[in-house]
Amino acid sequence: MEREFEGRTASVLGGSSGIGLATARLLAERGANVAVVGHADDTLVVAKQFTDDGHPRSP
């Protein structure tokens, strides 16, 4: 996959679920540093599980 967002930073509002979470994942997979904002603590944990290279971290 291309890393067209390498070195860029993105803020994703509503990133704890749905389209926001999918967008955050895609941006991370494509090299962006992603700041996720959401109101649901339990689902924000899912977004936090991604490393800089966009792949899930082992628990």
HELIX and SHEET records of a PDB file:
HELIX    1   1 GLY A   18  GLU A   29  1                                  12    
HELIX    2   2 ASP A   41  LYS A   48  1                                   8    
SHEET    1   A 2 THR A   9  LEU A  13  0                                        
SHEET    2   A 2 ASN A  33  VAL A  37  1                                        
END                                                                             
